[in-house]
Amino acid sequence: MAHPRFPRTALSCALAVSLLTLALAAQPQAAHADQATHHYSVQPTSLSQALTGFSAQAGITVQFTPAMVQGLNSKGVEGDYSVEQGFAVLLAGSGLQAVKLSERIYGLVQVSPDSAGSMTLPDININGQRAADGSEAAGYVSENISNVGALGGMKLQDTPYSMSVVPQALLKNMLATSTDDVLKRNPFTQLYSPKSAGYASAVTIRGFGSSASLNIANDGLRFSTLADAGNFIEDTEQLEVVTGLTGFLYGPASPGGLVNYVLKRPTYQRYNSVTLGNAGGENYYLHGDFGGPIDSEGKFAYRLNLLTQDGETAIDLQKRRRQMISLALDWNVSDDLQIQFDASHKESQTRGLTSYWYFANQAYRPSASSLDTDKLYSQKWAFADNETDKAGVRAKWRLNDTFSLRAAFAAQQYTQEYTYTGPQVDAPGRYTQPLYAFAPLDTQEYSGYLFLDSQFATGPIDHKVTLGYQGNTARSLMYEDHIPSQQYVSVTGPAIPLDDQPQVSKPGYSVGHGARHISSTTDTHNLLIGDIITFNEQWSTILGATHTQIKAYNNDFVYSAVARKTEYDKSTTSPSVSLIYKPVPWLTTYATYIEGLQSGGVAPARAINAGTALAPQISEQYEIGAKATLGDTLVTLALFNIDKPNAYTNNARVFVQDGRQENKGLEFSVTGKVTSQLTLVSGFTLLDPEVKKGATAANDGNAPINVAKQLAKVYAEYDIASAPGFAVTGGAFYTGKQYTDEANNYELPSFTTYDAGARYRLPMGENTLTLRMNVSNLTDKKYWLNSSYLGDPRTVAFSAQLEF
């Protein structure tokens, strides 16, 4: 049964009314009463400048002597607060307190250390705002999303989308050195291929996924999926994971979900951190993180991250090497204008790639328990190299009490090159190792946005209207001899038994010479308008529309004797509608309908029609959900229905768009401190995925391949009261069974892996030493991650971090 579509005439009328009311809001609104809440946006800067900006936005006067604030900085304030609450955030840790002298006039007074201690942000709770957002003490609950795409920063509980945040404190305590370490613990994400396979992050979300399937954004700027190889955890402040359609928020994207990498920003107090760690096996790394002000006035500040990593991993003969230098700068031009810069150079090399398995017949698949998961079924010289250079600039400019501008632009160039071998199983118990070699592929990519935000009221109704543009351009260059003449030839000769893992010499192929041509281009343009309408404390709505255009060109001059060129230019206008109801302040319920346009995908190298681009696709999603803050925990629930065209590589090894796929499901999570000593990051996904209207009628109603219908994961930390600073950590991660063929005749069994670890934080004068250790896959479980990859073996990781 087809889903009813939202009446676009009604949406157009609602947006027209919003634009009309924006035009009528020529005069600033009267100042709110001191106890009423008002939205403040004061950037981190010197305390003197922060007080000036805050008083201007609040319509008040603040009296103080310059000596009182000399040399002090403020972390700023972002969000909805009363005047008194805003002061508490702004002055946190300064030893100062604001005292009301008369109507709209305040003065600053110094307080005793004991009093100041009770005012500091970590010890207070202001309007539900956690003192240290996302901190270990807050149970890793992050109440703020830095960038909900086009909507900008929002409180997590106010977003009518299924979202989760992995803050910096949790990234450190999980010993994360790649997104694999994060996404394996997320109850809404199913890991598809490990980073050691040489691909970008690949997961299945809400039943949609493939290699290089995860949509990517950097500080709200949308980038192509393959660019994710240039994202490192070490210079990331937090990961913001959105499940479901994100086209209205970030521009064209596949329907499963998106991860927004939030870059570490400069600190306004001196910060130094050095971490020596081991990511498993003999793979060691050294990470330095340094930040602080550049000048005494707090106008300029910096953040510098350095990384070097090398050595053999927990898989025999496999090596991983990474290098990074990442710099971020803030320039607080005035109280109303901040400009941010960032630049980075990153390199990643893997030798001895994790094996990609291909089965001519699924009946030939052996049980995982019969294989050596800590050994290579490929060659130690098989490799994946990536080098990425990126630079960007962002600006936030508050024009007046009503209007503000947000703008960002980033450019990056990345080169990827890889060679891998088999294994290919064409008969029971035996396999070959065909060669798949590829010359360097160079890609230049540019991404930007420009948004005009306005906040005003029409009578008792508040509006926040966003009007703007998002765009992305990518160009890839490929050599004419991108693949060698001996491609697909087995490097080990005839088929060998599965219990053998021979290492042979690298064949003498040579690629990457002569002329280069444009192999693909993609241009996306997204014009949008959105209005967050607040009727009262209980009811609000978000109305939005995007006009999206995708231009795609693909030239397969390598994989076919005659160049096959595919070119598309498609556009559509899509609505996004959300209704939000908060019966009580700690509970938010919502219903959302959203449509999205995304690229149709390009046939992968293993497909017969490799390099062929499919036409863009339109998907739609319905979602209802709830978010509740219960004590120190955040509980979320979402029920969803997504319908999209279905594209996959079929049994004939042809990449096709075949019918549609409809996935229905439920997501549930609990994050935070269940008790004063026990912290949980947990949840589950129940999924009912279904392929509909396919070319093979007998497969209608079947589940798509490599999609687990159940995920259940829990990560826990327990602080030992009798040993301050010591905590034990661990987790259990369950993935349900998966089908490996379209007919659903063959399936992989479910599996559960366990983690166990510990953390000890030792004060050393004014410095802190933190020791961490984790054992993943504690029982050394052998399992198929999906139809193409084996799961990782038991891995021991540890680190020592000195903060000074």
N, C-alpha and C positions, 0 to 999 in steps of 0.2 A: 504494500500500500504506500503510495507516494505521500510525502510529508507536505502539509500545507505551507505555502510560502508566506512570509510576512508581507502585508499589504504595503507596497512601497509608496503609494500615494499618501498614506497616513504618515509614513516616516518623512516624506518630503515636506509635508505641512508642518510637522513638528520641528524640523530643522529650519524651515523658513521663519517660524515664530522665534526660534532661538536667535537667528541672525537679526531679526527686527528688534528684539529686546536688547541685543548688543548695541545696535545703533542708537537706541534711546538712552543708553546708560552713559551719557556724556559727562555727568557730574559725579565726583566721588561720593560714595555713600557716607552718611554721618558716622562719626566714631562710635564704636560699640561701647557699651558700659564696661567698666573694668572687669566685671565678673563674667562677661560674655566671651565666648571663644572667637578667635580671629585667626586667620591663616598667616603665619609668619614664615619668611624665607630670608634668613640672614646667614651668609656664608661664613665659614671659619676664617677668622682674621684676628687682628689685635682687639683687645677688649674695648678700647676706646672707640674704634671704628664700628665694632659690633653693637655697642650701646647707641651710637648715633643712628645706625640703620634701624635698630629695633624701635627706638623712640619715634622715628619718622613713620614707620608702619603702624605703630600703635596710637599715634596722635597724642603723645604725652611728652612731658619734659623731664629729663633726668639731670639732677644736679650732683656734681662730684668735682673734686680737685684732681688735676692731672696726675699728681704724685700718687694718688690712690690706685691708679690703673697702670702706672708706668711698668713696662716689661711684662704685663699680663696678656695672655691670649685667650680667646674663646672658641669653643667648638661650634658656635653658631646655634641657630634654632631653625628647625624645619617642621612645620605641622600646625595643627589647630590647638591653640591654647588661650586661656585667659591671660591678662597682663601679668598677674602674679605668677602663674605657671610658666609663662615665657621667661620672666626674669630668673626663675629658679634654674631653668635649663641653661640660659645664657651665662649665668654667673657660677655655674657648677664648678667646684674646686678652686675658686678664686679667693675664698676667705672673705667675700663681700656679700652683703645682703641689701636688697632694695626695700626701703621703707616709704610708705605713702605719707607725704607731707600735707597735701591738700588735693582738691579735685584736679586730676590729670597731672599732678606734679609728684615726682618721686626723688628720693635722695639715696645715696649709697653710704652704708656704714660698715665698718669692719666688725667681725664677730670673733669670738674666742675660738681656739682650735676645736674645742668640744662642740661648740655650736656649728662651726663650719663643717665639722664632720657629719653632722646630721643633715646638712644641706647638700652635700655633694651628690652628684647624679647617681652613683651606684647605690646609694642608700635610700632613695626616695622613689615613689611611684606617682607620676603625674599624669592624670587623665588616661591611665592604662599604658602610658609610655614606659617601657622597661628602661631601667637606668643605663645599662650597657647592652644595647641592642645586639642580640645574637651571641652574647657572651656565654662562657661556660657557666657562670653564676646564674644566668637567666635561663638555663636549660636549652641553650641554642635557639630560643624563640626570637625571631626577628619580626618586629612589628612593622617595619618599613621596607617597602620595595623601592630601590633607588630609581628605577626607570621602568614603568609599565608601558613601554613603547611610546606611542604617540601621546598617551595620557600623562606622561611624566611620573614624578614620584607620587606614591600613594601609600596609605596604610594597608598592610596585607589583609586585614580583616574587612576592609572596604572594597576589595577587588572582587568583582563578580566572575572570577575565573579560578580554575584549579591551579594554584601556585604553591611552590615550596621554596624555601631559601636555605642554602647551605652556607653559613657564615664562616668568616676567617678562623674563628676559634675551633670550629668543628673540623675544618679542613686540616688544621694543624694536628688536632688530637686523633684524627683518623689516619695520620701519616700519609696523606694523599699526595702522590706524585704524578697522577694522571686522572682524567675524568672517570676512568674505569673504577678507581677506588671510591669515587663518590656515587656513581650511578648504580653500582652493584648493591648499594645500601638503600637506594631510593625505592620506596614501595610501589612507585608508579612506573618505573623504568626497567625494562628487560634488556640486559646487555646482549648485543648482537654479535659484535666481533671485537676481540681485544686489541688494544693499541699496538701490541707486539706483532700483530698481523700486518702492520704498515699502513692501515687506513686511518682516516679521521675518526673521531668518536662516532660509534654506531650503536644505536639502541632501538628497541621497539617500544613505542609508547601508544597506549590505547589501541594496540593491535596493528599499528602501522610502522614498518621499519624495513631496513635493508642495510647493506654496507654503505657507510657515509650518508646516513639518513637523518642525522640529528640537525635540526635547524639551529643556526648560530647567530648571536648578536653580541656586540662588544659595546658596553655602556649605551645600549639602545640602538646602535647602528647595526643594521642587518648586513651580514656577509654570507657568501656562498658556503655551502656545507664543507667542501674540500679545504677551505681556508682554515678550518678548525685545527689542522696540524700545527699552526702557528700560535695556538693558545696554550699557555702553560699555567698550571695551578699556582706556581710560586709567586707570580705577580698579580694574582687574583684576590680581591678583597672578599667577594662572595659570589656564589653561583645562584642565579634565580631561574628556577625551572618552571616553565609553563606547560601544562599538558592540554592538548587539544589545538584547535585552530587559532592562529595568531595573526592572520592577515591584516585585520583592522589595527592591531597594535604595532606590528613590525614590518608590514609589507608582505609580498608573496612568499608563501612557505608551504611545505607539505603539512598535512593535517595532524600528525602525531603529537608534536610538541616542539619546544624551543628552549635553549639554554642561553641566558644572558650572562656573559662574563663581565663582572664589575671590577675594573682595574683599581689597584691600590692607589689611593690619593695621598698627597703630601700630608705630613703631620705638622702641627703647630707647636708641639713640644718635641725636644730632641728624642729620637728613638733609634736604637741600634739593636740588631738581632743577628746572630750567627748560628747556623744549624749545620751540624755534621750528622749525616744519616746514611742508612743502608736501606735500599728499596727491595732487597731480596737477593739471595745468592751472594755474589761478590760485587754487587752493583752499588757503589758508594756515591754520595753527592755532598757538595758543600754549597750552602745557600746563605747569602748575605742580604739583609733587608735594613735599609738606612733611610731616615727621614728627619725633617726638621725645618725650622724657619731659615730663610736666607738673610733677611734683614731684621732689625730690631722692631720695626713697625708692624711686622706681620703681613706686609703686602706680598711678599714672595716666599714660597716654601717649595720643598722638593721631596721626592721619594725615589730611591734608587734600589733596584733589585738585581743581584748577580747570582748566577748559578753555573756550576760545572758538575757533571755527572758522567760516570763511566764504569764499565765492568760487566762481568757475566751475570745474567739473571738466574732465577731459580730453575730455568729450563737449561739443560745441558747444552753447551756450545752456542747459546744465544747471548748476544751482547747488546747493550743499550747505552747510547751516548747522547747527552744533551748539553747545550751551552746557551746562556741567555744573558743579555744586558737590557734592562728595561728602566726607563727614566720617565717620571711624571713631574710636571711643574704647575704650580698655581700662581696666578697673578691677580690679586685683588685690586683691580683698578680703582674702584670706589665701593661704597656701601651697596650700590645697585648693580655693579658690573663685575663679573668674575670671568676670567679667561683661563682655560686649562690647556696644557700641552702634554703630549706624550709621544714617545718614540721607543722602538725596541728592535733588537736583532736577535733572532732565535734560530738554533740549529738542532736538528734531531736526526740521529742515525740509529738504525737497528740492523744488526747482522744475525742471520739465522732466524728468519721470520717464522712466527707461529703458523703452522700448516693450515692451509685451506683444503678441505677434503671435497672431492667430487666422486659421486657414485653413479655409474651408468644405470644401475638398478638398485633401488633402496633395499632390496632383499640381500644385497651383498654387504650391508653395513655390519661390522662386528660390534659387540658390546664394548663399552668404554673400559670396562674392567679388564679386558683382554689386551689393552694397549698400554704403552708406557707414556703417560701424560707429561712426564718430566724430560722426555727425549724429543729430538727433532725428527719429524718424518719429511723433512726437507733438507736443504744443504746449508752449511754454516756460512757460505758465501752469498746466499740469498739475502737481499738487502732492501731497505726502504730509507731514502734520504729526503729530508725536507729542510729548506732554508727560507726564512721569512723575514722581511724587513717591513716595518709598519711605522707610520707617523700620523698623528691626528691633532685636531684642535677643536675645542668646544667653548661655547660662551653662553652665559646666562645673564640677561640684562633686564632688570626691572625698570620699565619705562615710567610708570606711575602706580597709583593704588589699584588701577584697573588692568593695565596691560603689561605683559612681559614677553620677552623673546627667548627662545631656545634654539641654538644652532650648533651643528656639529658636522665635521668633515674628516674623513680618514682615507688614506691611501696605503695599499700594501702590495708588495711584489713577492711572490713565493715560487720556488722551484721544487718540483718533486720528481724523483726518479726511483724506480724500483724494479727488482727482478725476483721472482719467486719460482719455486718448483713444486708441482703436485701437492699431495699424492692423489692419483686418479685410480679408482678401483673399477676395473672392467670385468673382473671375475672374482668369485668368492676366495678370500684369503690371500689375494695377491694384489700388488699395486705397482704403478709406474710413477715416475716423477717428470712430467712434461715441463719444459722450460717456458716461462712467461717472462720475457725481458722487454723493458720499455725505456726509451731514451728520456732525457730530462724534458719535462713539460713546464713551460714558464707561463705564469698567469699574473696579470696586473688587474687589480680590483680597486674600485673607488666606491665609497658609500657616504651618504650625507642626508641631513634632514634640516628643515627650517620650520619652526612652529611658532605661531602667535597665540599666546594664552591670555585669556581675559577672565576676570572674576568680578561679578557684579550681582545685584539683586533686582528683581522686579517684584515689588511688594514683598510678601513674605517668602518668596521663592528665590533661592540662591542658584547661580549659574557659574560653571567654569567651562568656558568654550575654548576649544582648541581647533585651529585652522592651520593646515600646513601641508608639507610635501616630504616624501621619503623617496630616495632613489639609490640605485645600485647599478654599477657597470662592471662587467668582467670580460677580459680578453685572454684567450689561451693560445700559445704558439707551440707548434709541434714540428719536429723534424720530419723530412720526407722518409728517412729510414728510421722511423720511430720504433719499429720492431725488427729483430734480426731475421735472416732467411730461415734459420733453424728453429723458429718459434714453434712450440708444441711438440718438439722432439724430446723423448725421454732421455734425461741426462744419465740415468742408471741402466740404460739398455732395456732388455726384456723385463717382464713383470717379475717381481721378487716377493717373497713371503712377508706378511705383515709383521712378523716378529724380527725382521731385519731392518736396520736403519743405516745403510751404508753411506759413507761420505766419499764423494768423488771430486776430481779436479774440475774447476770451473771451465766450461767450454770456451773456445776462442772466438766468441761473437764480438761484433763491434757495431755500436749504434750511436746516433747523435751527431751525424756529420752532414755537411752540405746545407742546403737552403732550409729555412723554416717558414711555415705558412700559418695563417690564422686557422686554427682547427675549430674554434667555437667562440661565440660571443653571446652575451646575455645582457639585456638592458631591462630593468624594471623601474616603473614610475608609479607612484602611489599618491594621489591627491585625496585628502581626507578632511572631514569635519566631525567633531564630536562635542557633545554637551553633557556634562555631569550636572544634572538638575537635582537639587535638594529641596524637597517640599517641606520637610520638618525633620525632627530628630529620628523619626522612624522610617520615613519613605524617601527614596531617591531613585533616580533612573539614569542610565547612560544611553544616549542615542547617538549613533554614528553612521557614517557612510563613507566608503572609499571607492574611488575610481582608479582601477588598476590596469596597467598596460604591461605586457610582457613581449619583448622582441627577442627572438632566439634564432641563432644561425649556427649550423653545425656542418662541417665539411669532413666527410670520412674519406680522405685521400690515402689512408694507410691500409685500412682493413679490406678494401675491395679493389679490384683491378681498375674499375672506372670510378672516379670520385662520385660519392653520393652526397649531395647537398640537401639539407632540410632547413627550412626557414619558416618561422611563424611570427605573426604580429597579431596578438589578440588582446582585447580589453573588455572589461566589464565593470559594472557598478554594483557593489555589494553592501548590504546593510549589516549593522551590528546593533542589537537591542538588548538591554539588561534592565531588570527591575529588581530593586534591592529593598528589603524590609528588615528593620532592626527592632524587634519587639521589646528588647531590653538592650542596654549598652554592650553587654558582653556577648551577644548573639547576633549574627548577621545571616540572613537567608537571601537567596537570589535565584533568578531565572534568566538565562542568556540564550539568545539566538544569534548565530554568526555565520557568514558565508566567506569563502576565500578562494582566490585564484592562485594556482601554483604551476610551476613548470612540469611538463609531463615526464621528464626524466630522459636520460640517454642510456642506450643499451650498453651494458658492461662488456669488458674485454672478452669474457667467456661466452658471450652470446654470439650466435651466427651473424646476427645483424648488428654487431658491435659498432658503436659510434652513431647509430641512428637515433635521432631525437624524436620523441613523441610530442603530440600537441599538448598545450596547456590544459589544465583540468580545473573544474569548479567543484568544491566540496561544501557541505553544510553541516552544522552542528547545533544540537539542542543540549542545554545543560541546566540542571537545577542543583543547588548546593547549599551548604550551611557551614559557617565557621564560628566557633565558640571559644572564648577564653575562659577556662575553668581553673581558677587558682593560678598556678604558674605553668599551665599547659595550654597549648593550642590544639583544638580538635577540629578536623575538617572532614566534610563529606560531600561527594559530588556524584551525581548520576548523569550519564551522557548518552547521546546517540549521534554517531558520525556516519555520513554517507559520502563516498567518494568513488571515482573511477578506479578500477583495479589494474595495476601494471606489475608484471613480474616476468622472469625468465622461465618459460615452460619446459616440459620434458624434452621438447625438440630443440632446446637451447636457443629459442627465439624470444627476444624481449617484446612483449605484447601488452596492449591495453585491452583487457578482456573483461567485459561486463562491469559490475560495480561491487564494492565491498561496503557492507554496513556493519558497524561495530557498536554494540551497546554494552554498557558496563557501569561499575560502581567503584569509586576510590574512597578510601578512608584512611586517615592518619591521626596520630597522636604524637605531639612533640612537646617536650618540656620536662620540668621537674615534677614527677609523680609524688615524691616525698622530698624532704630536704636533702636526702642523700642519693636518691635514685633518679637518674635522668634517662628518658626514653626518646628515641627517634624511630618511629615505627609506623606500620600501616599495612594495608593490603589492597589488592586490585582483583575484582571479579569481572570477567570479560566474556561476552557472547559475540564473537566475531563470525561473520558469515559472508561468503562470496555469493553474489547474486547475478543472474542474467549473464552467465559466462558463455563462451563459445561451445563448451562441452556441457550439454544439458544435464548429464548424469552427475556433474560436480556442483550443480546449484545447491545452495544450502550448506555446503561444506565449509570447514574452517580454513583460513589461509595457512600457508606453511610457516613454520618457525614462530608461531604465536602461542604463548602459554595463556591459558584461560584463567589461571590463578597465580598471583604473586603475593607472598606474605613475608615481610622482613621486619626485623627488630634489631636495633643497635642500642646498647645499654651501657651506662656508666654508673658505678656505685662508689661514692666517697666513703672511705674508712674513717669513721669519727675518731677512733683511737690513734690514728696516724695522720695528722693534718698534712695535706698536700698529696696524699697517696690515694689513688683510685684504681679500681679494677674495671676493665672494659671488655666487651664481647658482643656477639651478635649471632643470629640465626637467619638464614636467607633461603627462602623456599621458592622454587620455580616449578610450575605445573607441567604436565606432559605437553608435547608439541607434535604436530603432524609434519612429515617430511615430504609429502607428495600431495598434489592437488586433489587426488581421488580419496585422500584420507585413509589409505590402506596401511600406511606405515607410520609409527609414532615413536617418539623418544620418551623414555620414562621421566617422571618428575625427579627432582633432586633437591637436597638441602645441604648447604655448607655452613660451617660454624667458624667464628673468629673468637680469639681470646687474647687479651693484652692487659697492660697496666701503664700507669702514668705516675710519676713522682715529681712534684714541684718543690724545689729546695731554695729558699731565700738565701742570698749571699750578700749581706749588707744592703745596699741600694739596688743590687742586681738580682736576677732570678735565673736559676738553672732548672730546665725541665727535661726530664728523661722520659722517653716514650718507647713502647714496644708493642707489636701486634703480630699474632700468628693468624694468617688467613687460611681458610680451608684446613682447619685444625686436624681433622681426621684423614686428610689426604684423600678425599673422595674423588673417584674417577667417574666422570660424567661427560655426556655430550652437551655442550652449551647450546647448540642448535644443529641443524643438518650439516653445517660446514666446519664447525670448530669444536675441538675438545676443550674442556674446562681447565683452568690453571691448576697446577699442583700446589701442595702445601708451601707457603712462603712466609719466611720470618723477616720482618722489617723492624728497624729501631732507629732512634735519633736522639741527639742531645742538643738542646737549644739554649743558648745564653742570651738573655736580654739585658742590655746595659745602657 
